[in-house]
């Protein structure tokens, strides 16, 4: 379900160095070109990691954070067994 996909996707984005864009907040001092590259990588990974049906629901969104929020809104309310926190990810 969504919870397992969520963990896999966050892990993939973390390993690829673009999980920071998922929160939608650019770090102070980060170059716009780097930020845009992170967002492009993130959106590509999300597009590749969703079903065709979900792709149809996020098609046209170009900001990874917006895509992520849309998917969470669609599925989080139907899944109550797990909540992932970005702060947990950063405390590895």
Steps between C-alpha positions, in 0.01 A plus 500: 500500500585864528702465818749258347522708183557808716796342679651369174457833321645710783792257521560523125485880507736507797751274326481713185561819698171667424280436803551858617274630224221275622435729795466794263740725691818614331793523741636846564783571262414217259551598139176513294657280231575226753152532651339466158715197421397335827135565418537357148667186634237463769208536260655247262542244779144553619362469145696176454391364836122529475234290330344612173185599688695714745704648218173621351416671830830690522558557128564866434648574842860614465599556863600186688363633828157556340503150351589351836226694681241393243595132539500528879157664495367224276631210706597599852142524623438140388808367682533534875773255593808711428602864491841594363684802633777676312668575832537124551668474161754768580591337832656187344 
